[in-house]
Every structure is written in C-alpha cells, then in structure tokens.
Amino acid sequence: MTFLSPYWLFAASAILVPIAIHLWNRRQGRTVKVGSLRWLEPSASKRWSSIRLSDVWLLVLRCCILIFLAAALAKPVWEEAPNAQQAQKAVFISPELLHSTTLRDIQPTVDALLQRGYTLHRYTPDFEAIPAEEWQTLSSNPTDTVVSSGNHWGLLPALAQRYDQPQDSVWLFTSDQQRHFQGTPTLLQENIRWVPMALESNTHWIQAAYTFSPDSLLLITGQSNREGTQFNTARVAAIVREATINGNPVKLSLQEDSLTAQWNNSAPQTIAIRKEPLRIGIAHDKTQETEVRYLQAAVQAISRYTGIPIETQVTAAAQPDTSANWLFWLSGEEVPVNWLEQVQEKGTKLWLQAASEPEPITAQLATSGIEKIRIHQLAATGIANSKAGITPGEASTVWQTTAGEPLLFVQQLGLGKVYHFRSGFGPAWSQLGQSTQLPELLLPLLLPQQADSNYDARALDETQLKSTVVQPLNKADKSEKQQYSLIPWLVLLAFLLFVAERLITSKRKTA
C-alpha cells in the first residue's frame, strides 16, 4: 500500500483530542450527608494521582475514526504488479535481401537467433512466416534476383504495434537502398534492432523520350548504384529493336506515342514519347530575384546536357505565364487562381517557394553524393497550404535533410502536383545554388517518370534509418503497477465506526 499524499498522515495526531478529553473528564462526585463539618478532617486533592482512563473501548473507537479519516486524506492506493506476458522474439528479412547473394552475410546471425527461439518472417505487409525448409533452401544457394519490395518505412508502424511490449525482441534485416525508403522517416522502436545491409546492384531506366524527327529518338536514361545516380543522353533510330546504352544491352519497342524498354532480366518499362519542348514559367517578386538566376542556370544546364529544348519565361508575380508545363511561384503572395486551375485540370506541376518565416538549421541534404550540401535555413512547414487549397496531411517528402526534416514535399492537386520548397538556392538559405548536383536533383522533377523512385539504388545514410529511437508503445501502460484507490473503503469504515460510537454514547446517557 502506498500513500499519494503522505503529509496528510500528520492529521492523525488529532487523536490527542479525545485522549485529552478522557484524561480531564472527572466523574460526578457522590453527596455524603453528615451532621457537622467539624468531624471532617481536611485532606489534599488526589486528582492527579487518581487519573484513570474510563471507557477505554469508546476512546479507541473515537481514535480509530480520526485515524481512518487522516489515512483517507493521504490518498492510499493498493499496488498490484502487472501480469507478466511472454516475450515475442522474431527475425524479419526484406524480400530484396532474401533473393540476393548478400544473404550469406547474415545467415550465421539468423541461424543463431533461430536457435535461441526466434521466429523467421518476411518483411512484407502480412509478415508471412518463412518455414524452416524454405529458409534452408534460400540460405544454402542464394542468388541475385530482381524482386519487388515495398516501403520499409511504411511497414515499421505495423511492426511496432505487433511487438509493443518492452520484453519483445525484433531483428530487422533490410537493404539500405533509397528506393525502399519513401516519404518521411518513421520513428524506430527501441526493442527493434534494424540492421541495414549493403546491396550491390545497378539499375537502368528511361527518364524521358523525345522525337524531333520521324526517324530518330532522343532518350534520357538513368543509371543508379550505391555511389549515386547519373543521367545520360542517347540517340537511337526509331526502327531499332535492340541497342546498347551506357554499355548495357536494351530491347526497345515503339508503339505510336510510347516506347517500351527492357534491360537484361528486369521488368519492361513503358514511357510516353514527348514531341514538344518543355515550357517553364517563373514568376517572382523583388525579394527573390537572386533565386531566379540560380534556377535558370540549373535549367539551362539540364537543357545543354540532355539536348532537350526547354523554353523558360520569367515574369513578375503580377503577370504569370499560364501556358507552361512547369510553374515556379517564387513569391509570398497568393497563387493566381488560373494557375491552380491549370494544375488541377491539365496536370501542370507547381513549385511554391514563399521563403517566409525562416528558421536557422544546421543540417545537410540527405543524398549519397560525394558533395555535401548544407542547408542553413528552413521556412515554415505549411507554407502556402491554404493558397493551394490542400491539407498538410496529403504530402510526401521528396528531399529531406540528414536530420529527417522535409526540405521539399509534394501534394496531389487534381491531375497535377504542388511542390513546396522550404528553403532557397541562395547562399543565405543553402548551398544548392552553388552545387553541381542541383541539375541532377531537378531533372527527375522536370522530366518525371512515374516510377523513377523504384530505380534509385543509392545507399541511404544509416543515421536516417536510426534517427530517432522511441520506447515500445505499451511500455508505460503495461510495465507500471496497477493501482486501486482505498479512499472509499476507509471513508466507509470511518462512517460505520462513527455510527457505532454514537449508539454506544446514547445508550450510556440513557442508562
């Protein structure tokens, strides 16, 4: 038993009152009739020498009433230890790791865990168990096979909810490729040990295809590995069926306005063929004139490198261009209604860069490139949400810092998309404007491929995987002792004793 307010126990000293009353209370003396006082000899008072407790049980009853009331004021609770639950122990392996030769590196660790009572599962939405026979087959002869895998961050909350006790133990083995980590990083529960493995692989894809003559195609191809992502250009004949791009054979198939490409044993990819130049509109106010120069330089570098004609029109914020495929709004003013309608109805992309309410930050852009791009300031998270008519909950992160802060996030608006950039290209905001990586960062946005994130084989910084560790969900609820208040019982007992004391007292008076 524990008292939440133990200082109220001093109130129990009130029992001194009934004790004092009993000690000072003297019985009524008897009247003795005598003939004359002269025959009575004087004698000293024997009050102090003859003090005796009378009605001891009544005194005890009254003291108990006061003690119980004082204990009730001290808020007593009865603590009961929680029921111990059996610990769950499991090992999870992501699909891309199960079908790779890297499985040999983790096999001894996994086998040792299985001998200690751990269960083996696939790191998929249904957390399917892997039978012992299948594990022996996979681990005895691992091969590199292209398999589809989901978003590892997206599955982490469901895994944490399944193993929410502090005594649970989970080992999670996945690759560290960025294509398996989309959106905002998820908090890592402390009873989950995440082991990222280096997975060596090269991916190839077509980012964009253009035709400016009936007999040739201009292809913008992407190539990604652990060190980074590169984009190259290639010209092929429109009737060609096989070609060698970036030293790798690829099968091509042209169907009217689309092109299908397939590298080695990878899944075929179909992309629409563009026939018109890319038009970009940039509207700005006076406070962001310098930002326009950095943006124009990056767009021109993309055009020179790829050979794709890009038409850029720079206007004041009061006179924006409404015919562009890409709209950059570098202003703190409200976005024009006709721009928002063009995004919703025609699928235009809108870039919002308010550059308002900046907050200093010491972080870097989360990329695997050799060059480290520092970010000095971030604007408020919800910039221009009300202007774009969308809610913050629909956003997904495109660029982020090494601290996990979203730097660029995108939201769907009708047929188009709205990108929110929380920093700037100038030196006061970041090192993006001076970085050679800026054109490579903007190219997949200006020439988007629907599933381009599935080809990103860059290695993710391990600090992002384990940026924040939290306690198990039910640790505070299940590990603390259950408490039951004893106040009602003490008050009831004090009341019953009081009733008994009144009955005894009334009977004595009438006797």
C-alpha positions as CSV (number, residue, x, y, z in Angstrom):
1,M,0.0,0.0,0.0
2,T,1.3,3.5,-0.9
3,F,0.1,7.0,0.1
4,L,0.0,9.5,-2.7
5,S,-0.3,12.4,-0.2
6,P,1.5,11.1,2.9
7,Y,1.8,14.5,4.5
8,W,-1.9,14.2,5.5
9,L,-1.0,11.4,7.9
10,F,0.0,14.1,10.3
11,A,-3.7,14.8,10.7
12,A,-3.9,11.5,12.7
13,S,-2.4,13.5,15.6
14,A,-6.0,14.7,16.2
15,I,-6.4,11.6,18.3
16,L,-4.8,13.6,21.1
17,V,-8.1,15.5,21.4
18,P,-10.3,12.6,22.6
19,I,-7.5,11.3,24.8
20,A,-7.2,14.7,26.5
21,I,-10.9,14.8,27.0
22,H,-10.9,11.4,28.6
23,L,-8.0,12.3,30.9
24,W,-9.5,15.6,32.1
25,N,-13.0,14.3,32.5
26,R,-13.9,13.6,36.2
27,R,-16.8,11.5,37.4
28,Q,-19.7,13.2,39.2
29,G,-19.0,13.1,43.0
30,R,-21.4,11.5,45.5
31,T,-23.2,13.7,48.1
32,V,-22.4,12.5,51.7
33,K,-24.7,13.8,54.4
34,V,-23.0,14.5,57.7
35,G,-24.2,16.1,60.9
36,S,-21.4,18.6,61.3
37,L,-18.3,19.6,59.2
38,R,-16.2,19.7,62.3
39,W,-15.9,16.0,62.3
40,L,-14.4,16.0,58.8
41,E,-10.6,16.2,58.6
42,P,-9.1,18.2,55.7
43,S,-7.3,16.2,53.0
44,A,-5.3,17.0,49.9
45,S,-6.8,16.6,46.4
46,K,-6.0,13.3,44.8
47,R,-7.0,14.2,41.2
48,W,-3.5,13.9,39.6
49,S,-2.7,10.7,41.5
50,S,-6.0,9.1,40.6
51,I,-6.3,9.8,36.9
52,R,-7.5,6.7,35.2
53,L,-8.9,6.0,31.7
54,S,-12.5,5.3,31.7
55,D,-14.5,3.7,28.8
56,V,-11.3,2.5,27.1
57,W,-13.1,0.9,24.1
58,L,-15.1,4.1,23.4
59,L,-11.8,6.0,23.4
60,V,-10.2,3.5,21.0
61,L,-13.3,3.8,18.8
62,R,-13.1,7.6,18.5
63,C,-9.3,7.5,17.8
64,C,-9.8,5.0,15.0
65,I,-12.4,7.3,13.4
66,L,-9.8,10.1,13.3
67,I,-7.0,7.8,12.1
68,F,-9.1,6.4,9.2
69,L,-10.1,9.9,8.1
70,A,-6.5,11.0,8.1
71,A,-5.5,8.0,6.1
72,A,-8.2,8.7,3.6
73,L,-6.9,12.3,3.2
74,A,-3.4,10.8,2.5
75,K,-4.9,9.1,-0.6
76,P,-3.9,5.4,-0.1
77,V,-3.6,3.1,-3.1
78,W,-3.1,-0.6,-3.3
79,E,-0.4,-1.5,-5.9
80,E,-0.6,-4.7,-7.8
81,A,2.2,-6.0,-10.1
82,P,1.2,-6.4,-13.7
83,N,0.7,-9.8,-15.2
84,A,3.9,-10.9,-16.9
85,Q,3.5,-11.6,-20.6
86,Q,5.6,-13.9,-22.5
87,A,8.2,-12.2,-24.7
88,Q,7.9,-12.4,-28.5
89,K,11.1,-12.9,-30.5
90,A,11.2,-12.6,-34.2
91,V,13.5,-12.0,-37.2
92,F,12.3,-10.2,-40.3
93,I,14.1,-10.2,-43.7
94,S,13.1,-7.9,-46.6
95,P,12.3,-9.6,-49.9
96,E,15.2,-8.0,-51.9
97,L,17.6,-9.3,-49.3
98,L,16.1,-12.8,-49.3
99,H,16.8,-13.1,-53.1
100,S,20.4,-11.8,-53.1
101,T,23.8,-13.2,-52.5
102,T,24.1,-10.8,-49.5
103,L,22.0,-13.3,-47.6
104,R,25.3,-15.2,-46.9
105,D,26.5,-12.4,-44.7
106,I,23.5,-12.5,-42.4
107,Q,22.9,-16.3,-42.4
108,P,25.1,-17.1,-39.4
109,T,23.4,-14.4,-37.3
110,V,19.9,-15.5,-38.4
111,D,20.7,-19.2,-37.6
112,A,22.0,-18.3,-34.2
113,L,18.8,-16.3,-33.4
114,L,16.6,-19.2,-34.6
115,Q,18.4,-21.5,-32.2
116,R,17.6,-19.0,-29.4
117,G,13.8,-19.3,-30.1
118,Y,13.3,-16.5,-32.6
119,T,10.8,-17.0,-35.4
120,L,11.6,-16.1,-39.1
121,H,9.3,-13.9,-41.2
122,R,9.3,-11.9,-44.4
123,Y,9.3,-8.1,-44.0
124,T,6.1,-7.7,-46.1
125,P,2.7,-6.2,-45.2
126,D,1.4,-9.6,-44.0
127,F,4.6,-10.5,-42.1
128,E,4.5,-14.0,-43.6
129,A,6.4,-16.7,-41.7
130,I,9.2,-18.5,-43.5
131,P,9.2,-22.2,-42.9
132,A,12.5,-23.9,-41.9
133,E,12.7,-25.9,-45.2
134,E,12.3,-22.7,-47.3
135,W,15.0,-20.9,-45.2
136,Q,17.4,-23.8,-45.7
137,T,16.8,-23.6,-49.5
138,L,17.2,-19.8,-49.7
139,S,20.3,-19.6,-47.5
140,S,22.1,-22.7,-49.0
141,N,22.1,-21.3,-52.5
142,P,21.4,-17.5,-52.6
143,T,21.1,-15.8,-56.0
144,D,20.6,-12.3,-57.1
145,T,17.1,-12.0,-58.4
146,V,15.1,-8.9,-59.1
147,V,12.0,-8.8,-56.8
148,S,9.6,-6.1,-55.9
149,S,9.7,-4.8,-52.4
150,G,7.6,-2.2,-50.6
151,N,8.3,0.8,-48.5
152,H,10.3,-0.2,-45.4
153,W,9.4,2.9,-43.5
154,G,5.7,2.4,-44.3
155,L,5.7,-1.1,-42.6
156,L,7.5,0.0,-39.5
157,P,4.4,1.3,-37.6
158,A,2.6,-2.0,-38.1
159,L,5.7,-4.0,-36.9
160,A,5.9,-1.8,-33.8
161,Q,2.3,-2.3,-33.0
162,R,2.7,-6.0,-33.3
163,Y,5.7,-6.1,-30.9
164,D,4.7,-3.4,-28.4
165,Q,5.9,-5.0,-25.2
166,P,9.3,-3.9,-23.7
167,Q,10.3,-7.6,-23.3
168,D,9.8,-8.3,-27.1
169,S,12.8,-8.6,-29.3
170,V,12.9,-8.0,-33.1
171,W,15.8,-8.2,-35.5
172,L,15.1,-6.5,-38.9
173,F,17.4,-7.1,-41.9
174,T,16.9,-4.9,-45.0
175,S,18.9,-3.4,-47.7
176,D,19.9,0.3,-47.5
177,Q,18.8,1.3,-51.0
178,Q,16.9,4.5,-51.2
179,R,14.2,3.1,-53.4
180,H,12.9,1.1,-50.5
181,F,12.6,4.1,-48.2
182,Q,10.0,6.6,-49.4
183,G,8.4,9.5,-47.5
184,T,9.2,10.8,-44.0
185,P,11.4,8.6,-41.8
186,T,9.5,6.6,-39.2
187,L,10.4,6.5,-35.5
188,L,12.3,3.3,-34.6
189,Q,11.1,1.5,-31.5
190,E,13.9,0.6,-29.1
191,N,13.1,-3.1,-29.0
192,I,13.6,-3.4,-32.8
193,R,17.2,-3.8,-33.9
194,W,17.4,-2.6,-37.6
195,V,20.4,-4.0,-39.5
196,P,20.8,-2.3,-42.9
197,M,22.8,-4.3,-45.4
198,A,24.8,-3.1,-48.4
199,L,23.2,-4.4,-51.5
200,E,25.3,-4.1,-54.7
201,S,23.1,-3.5,-57.7
202,N,22.8,-1.3,-60.8
203,T,19.5,-0.1,-62.2
204,H,18.8,1.4,-65.6
205,W,15.7,3.1,-66.9
206,I,14.5,5.7,-69.4
207,Q,13.6,9.0,-67.8
208,A,12.3,10.7,-70.9
209,A,12.0,10.1,-74.6
210,Y,11.7,12.8,-77.3
211,T,11.2,12.6,-81.0
212,F,12.0,15.7,-83.2
213,S,12.3,13.8,-86.5
214,P,10.4,10.8,-87.9
215,D,13.4,8.5,-87.9
216,S,15.2,9.1,-84.5
217,L,14.5,9.3,-80.8
218,L,16.3,11.2,-78.1
219,L,16.4,9.2,-74.8
220,I,17.3,10.5,-71.4
221,T,18.5,7.4,-69.5
222,G,19.1,7.0,-65.8
223,Q,21.7,4.8,-64.1
224,S,21.9,4.3,-60.4
225,N,24.2,2.4,-58.0
226,R,25.3,2.8,-54.4
227,E,27.5,5.8,-55.1
228,G,24.9,7.9,-56.9
229,T,22.6,8.4,-59.9
230,Q,23.6,9.6,-63.3
231,F,21.6,10.7,-66.3
232,N,22.9,10.3,-69.9
233,T,21.5,11.0,-73.4
234,A,21.4,8.6,-76.3
235,R,20.0,8.9,-79.8
236,V,18.6,5.8,-81.5
237,A,16.8,5.1,-84.7
238,A,13.1,4.9,-84.5
239,I,13.1,1.5,-86.1
240,V,15.8,-0.1,-83.9
241,R,14.8,-3.1,-81.8
242,E,18.0,-3.6,-79.8
243,A,20.6,-1.1,-78.7
244,T,23.5,-0.7,-76.3
245,I,23.0,2.2,-73.9
246,N,25.6,3.1,-71.3
247,G,27.4,-0.2,-72.1
248,N,24.3,-2.3,-71.4
249,P,22.1,-4.1,-74.0
250,V,18.4,-3.0,-74.0
251,K,15.4,-4.1,-76.0
252,L,13.2,-1.4,-77.5
253,S,9.7,-1.5,-78.9
254,L,8.0,1.6,-80.4
255,Q,4.2,1.8,-80.4
256,E,2.8,5.1,-81.7
257,D,3.3,7.6,-78.9
258,S,5.0,5.2,-76.4
259,L,8.3,3.4,-76.0
260,T,8.9,0.1,-74.2
261,A,12.4,-0.7,-72.9
262,Q,13.8,-3.7,-71.1
263,W,17.3,-4.2,-69.6
264,N,18.6,-7.7,-69.1
265,N,16.1,-9.6,-66.8
266,S,14.5,-6.5,-65.4
267,A,10.8,-5.8,-65.9
268,P,9.8,-3.9,-69.1
269,Q,9.2,-0.2,-68.8
270,T,6.8,1.9,-70.9
271,I,7.2,5.6,-71.3
272,A,5.3,8.2,-73.3
273,I,7.2,10.0,-76.1
274,R,7.3,13.8,-75.9
275,K,7.1,15.8,-79.1
276,E,7.1,19.4,-77.8
277,P,9.7,21.4,-75.9
278,L,9.4,21.7,-72.2
279,R,8.0,25.1,-71.2
280,I,8.8,26.5,-67.8
281,G,7.2,29.7,-66.3
282,I,8.9,31.5,-63.4
283,A,7.1,34.3,-61.5
284,H,8.8,36.1,-58.7
285,D,8.7,39.2,-56.6
286,K,11.7,41.6,-55.9
287,T,12.8,39.7,-52.7
288,Q,13.6,36.6,-54.8
289,E,15.3,38.0,-57.9
290,T,18.5,36.2,-57.0
291,E,16.7,32.9,-56.7
292,V,15.6,33.1,-60.3
293,R,19.3,33.2,-61.5
294,Y,20.2,30.0,-59.7
295,L,17.1,28.3,-61.0
296,Q,17.7,29.5,-64.6
297,A,21.3,28.3,-64.5
298,A,20.2,24.8,-63.4
299,V,17.5,24.6,-66.1
300,Q,20.0,25.7,-68.8
301,A,22.5,23.0,-67.6
302,I,19.8,20.4,-68.0
303,S,18.9,21.5,-71.5
304,R,22.6,21.6,-72.6
305,Y,23.3,18.2,-71.1
306,T,20.3,16.4,-72.4
307,G,19.8,18.2,-75.7
308,I,16.1,18.7,-74.9
309,P,14.8,22.2,-75.8
310,I,13.5,24.0,-72.7
311,E,11.7,27.3,-73.0
312,T,11.9,29.5,-69.9
313,Q,9.8,32.6,-69.4
314,V,10.5,34.8,-66.4
315,T,7.7,37.3,-65.4
316,A,6.7,39.3,-62.4
317,A,4.4,37.8,-59.9
318,A,1.6,40.1,-61.1
319,Q,1.8,38.7,-64.7
320,P,2.4,34.9,-64.5
321,D,2.6,32.7,-67.6
322,T,-0.3,30.2,-67.8
323,S,0.8,28.2,-70.8
324,A,3.8,26.4,-69.2
325,N,4.2,22.8,-68.2
326,W,6.0,23.8,-65.1
327,L,5.2,26.8,-62.9
328,F,7.6,28.2,-60.4
329,W,6.0,30.6,-57.9
330,L,8.8,32.5,-56.0
331,S,6.6,34.8,-54.0
332,G,4.9,35.2,-50.7
333,E,1.7,36.4,-52.4
334,E,-1.3,34.2,-53.1
335,V,-1.0,31.9,-56.1
336,P,-3.2,33.1,-59.0
337,V,-6.5,31.2,-59.4
338,N,-5.8,30.4,-63.1
339,W,-2.5,28.7,-62.1
340,L,-4.3,26.5,-59.6
341,E,-7.0,25.6,-62.2
342,Q,-4.3,24.7,-64.7
343,V,-2.7,22.4,-62.2
344,Q,-6.0,20.7,-61.3
345,E,-7.3,20.3,-64.9
346,K,-4.2,20.0,-67.1
347,G,-1.8,18.2,-64.8
348,T,0.7,21.1,-64.6
349,K,3.3,21.0,-61.9
350,L,3.5,23.9,-59.5
351,W,6.6,24.9,-57.4
352,L,5.9,27.1,-54.3
353,Q,8.7,28.9,-52.7
354,A,7.5,31.5,-50.2
355,A,10.8,31.9,-48.3
356,S,8.9,33.3,-45.3
357,E,9.3,32.8,-41.6
358,P,12.8,31.3,-41.9
359,E,14.3,29.3,-39.0
360,P,18.1,28.6,-38.8
361,I,19.1,25.0,-39.1
362,T,22.4,23.1,-39.2
363,A,21.9,20.1,-41.5
364,Q,22.8,18.7,-44.9
365,L,20.7,17.5,-47.8
366,A,20.2,13.7,-47.4
367,T,22.0,12.5,-50.6
368,S,24.6,9.9,-51.1
369,G,26.7,12.1,-53.4
370,I,30.3,13.0,-52.6
371,E,29.5,16.6,-52.3
372,K,27.7,17.6,-49.0
373,I,25.1,20.3,-49.5
374,R,24.5,22.3,-46.4
375,I,21.1,23.8,-45.5
376,H,21.2,27.0,-43.5
377,Q,17.5,28.0,-43.2
378,L,14.1,26.4,-43.4
379,A,10.7,28.1,-43.9
380,A,7.6,27.1,-42.1
381,T,6.3,23.5,-42.8
382,G,2.9,24.6,-44.0
383,I,3.8,27.3,-46.5
384,A,1.1,28.2,-49.0
385,N,-1.2,25.3,-48.0
386,S,-4.2,27.5,-47.8
387,K,-3.3,29.2,-51.0
388,A,-3.1,25.9,-52.9
389,G,-6.3,24.6,-51.3
390,I,-4.8,21.4,-50.0
391,T,-4.3,19.9,-46.5
392,P,-0.8,19.2,-45.0
393,G,-1.7,15.6,-44.3
394,E,-1.6,14.6,-48.0
395,A,2.1,15.5,-48.5
396,S,5.0,13.1,-49.3
397,T,8.7,14.0,-48.9
398,V,10.9,14.4,-52.0
399,W,14.0,16.0,-50.5
400,Q,14.9,15.9,-46.8
401,T,17.8,16.8,-44.5
402,T,20.0,14.4,-42.7
403,A,18.1,15.3,-39.6
404,G,14.8,14.0,-41.1
405,E,13.3,17.4,-41.8
406,P,11.3,17.6,-45.1
407,L,13.0,20.1,-47.4
408,L,10.8,19.5,-50.5
409,F,7.5,17.8,-50.3
410,V,4.8,17.2,-52.9
411,Q,1.0,17.1,-52.7
412,Q,-1.5,15.9,-55.3
413,L,-3.9,18.6,-56.6
414,G,-6.4,17.3,-59.2
415,L,-4.4,16.0,-62.1
416,G,-1.3,17.9,-61.2
417,K,1.1,18.2,-58.3
418,V,2.2,21.0,-56.0
419,Y,5.8,21.1,-54.7
420,H,6.6,23.0,-51.5
421,F,10.2,24.1,-51.2
422,R,11.1,25.1,-47.6
423,S,14.5,26.7,-48.3
424,G,16.2,28.6,-51.1
425,F,19.0,28.4,-53.7
426,G,21.0,31.4,-52.5
427,P,23.9,31.3,-50.0
428,A,21.8,32.7,-47.2
429,W,19.5,29.7,-47.5
430,S,21.6,26.8,-48.7
431,Q,24.5,25.6,-50.9
432,L,22.1,24.3,-53.5
433,G,22.7,27.2,-55.9
434,Q,26.4,26.6,-56.0
435,S,26.1,22.8,-56.1
436,T,26.7,20.8,-59.3
437,Q,24.1,18.3,-58.0
438,L,21.2,20.8,-58.4
439,P,20.6,20.0,-62.2
440,E,20.5,16.2,-61.3
441,L,18.1,16.9,-58.5
442,L,15.8,18.9,-60.6
443,L,15.9,16.7,-63.7
444,P,13.7,13.9,-62.4
445,L,11.2,16.5,-61.3
446,L,11.1,18.4,-64.6
447,L,11.0,15.2,-66.6
448,P,9.2,12.9,-64.2
449,Q,9.0,9.1,-64.7
450,Q,6.0,7.6,-62.9
451,A,8.1,5.0,-61.1
452,D,11.5,6.6,-61.0
453,S,11.9,6.1,-57.3
454,N,11.8,2.3,-57.9
455,Y,15.2,2.6,-59.7
456,D,17.1,4.6,-57.0
457,A,19.8,2.2,-55.9
458,R,21.8,4.8,-53.9
459,A,22.8,3.9,-50.3
460,L,20.8,5.6,-47.6
461,D,22.6,7.2,-44.8
462,E,22.5,4.9,-41.8
463,T,21.8,7.8,-39.5
464,Q,18.4,8.3,-41.2
465,L,17.4,4.7,-40.5
466,K,18.0,5.2,-36.8
467,S,17.5,8.9,-36.4
468,T,15.0,8.6,-33.6
469,V,14.5,5.7,-31.2
470,V,11.4,5.6,-29.1
471,Q,10.1,3.3,-26.3
472,P,7.7,0.5,-27.1
473,L,4.1,1.6,-27.4
474,N,2.7,-0.1,-24.3
475,K,5.8,0.2,-22.1
476,A,4.3,2.9,-19.9
477,D,0.9,1.2,-19.6
478,K,2.0,-2.5,-19.2
479,S,5.1,-2.1,-17.1
480,E,3.7,0.2,-14.4
481,K,1.9,-1.3,-11.4
482,Q,-1.8,-1.2,-11.4
483,Q,-3.2,1.0,-8.6
484,Y,-6.5,0.7,-6.7
485,S,-7.7,3.6,-4.5
486,L,-8.6,2.7,-0.9
487,I,-10.2,6.0,-0.1
488,P,-13.9,4.8,-0.4
489,W,-13.2,1.9,1.9
490,L,-11.6,4.0,4.6
491,V,-14.4,6.6,4.5
492,L,-17.0,3.8,4.7
493,L,-15.2,2.2,7.7
494,A,-14.9,5.6,9.5
495,F,-18.6,6.2,8.9
496,L,-19.5,2.8,10.4
497,L,-17.3,3.4,13.4
498,F,-18.9,6.8,13.9
499,V,-22.4,5.3,13.9
500,A,-21.3,2.7,16.4
501,E,-19.7,5.4,18.7
502,R,-23.0,7.4,18.6
503,L,-25.1,4.4,19.5
504,I,-22.8,3.5,22.4
505,T,-22.7,7.1,23.7
506,S,-26.5,7.5,23.5
507,K,-27.0,4.2,25.4
508,R,-24.7,5.3,28.2
509,K,-26.5,8.6,28.7
510,T,-29.9,6.9,29.0
511,A,-28.5,4.3,31.4
